[in-house]
């Protein structure tokens, strides 16, 4: 510490960092109570299921909503495809920088597969394992780019009420055209009827009426409760509107459907490999076992349960980590905007790659476990 | 009132749910360090297996976290 403070360069850097952090804290939600809070915006509405970007496509198989996680998933696929084509075109004997990077990662994974599953099975498992890895890494890292979760459309109060289980909510802002007397009656009636559902919900006030909105820095106090919104008959000021931000882009793995789909693909492939390597009788014999008496039969049932537990743990490990990361980033952007959030972005980069590694490694380990008969394992 | 109790529930869910995995990860890491001290050449393999085992342990904390998130936001 004394050495650090001794050199003038280190000292000045330390002072700058400290000053920047103080600015960040003052600009955030903590500084807001002291009258600052010029950098932070209010905490966005956090919602567990993916938000709807475009409502109601009429397709032959029913109504489809375009979810923001779906957009991101396709973006990740496009990025991967473009990079793949780019690397494939520039392939040469003497690798360039991009090719060297991919060779490094692929070599690491091929070695990993071969060391865990043996040379023959390792090559067989490698494509799925590596695909899962690069897809999850790209999707997770895309999720912390600027623009994710911050730029979107505005959901109006009736849509929010619908989401909270209050159907047929009529927006007081749209009722204003009618005579004020009946409109007021209606509004107060709503207040009583929905107080249980909506009293905890805050609306953000956005300036501008375009299709694209952001939560602007310094808009910490631009919040209004549902009750106040109805009291004001939906009038929040000239050129302003109330609602929630619905981001166009949201990290792909914050949707349970996405992680569940990947877990199902991984486990179906694991069992496909088990069946094709061991033969159906040997593989199914692990689960439905009459040879070893009642204990063996019960062990078989436990194995069946553990297969389903694997799917659930695959799903929720990835989903929980990435969703918690998003919530953490939102909360930190609220408390320590712009600068204080940087270490947490680094943490999310780390979590993203670790979770991808774990998902693919576990797929590999389960696959190599499924491709070994029970008898062989014991004689090692 | 109901919302307040739900907040307490969410806090308890993740707080209590983190105790077990916390102890578990500590034990895992301490054993891995011991093994590393005895046999430094096996460092790579020990680290790999340790990360895998920590992922399994951590999953339990993540389940608690998911429950807490569901209580809070659904």
Interface residues (C-beta under 8 A of the other chain):
Chain A: X46 X47 X48 X200 X313 X316 X317 X319 X320 X321 X323 X324 X327 X354 X357 X358 X361 X362 X365
Chain B: X3 X51 X52 X55 X56 X58 X59 X62 X63 X65 X66 X69 X70 X73 X74
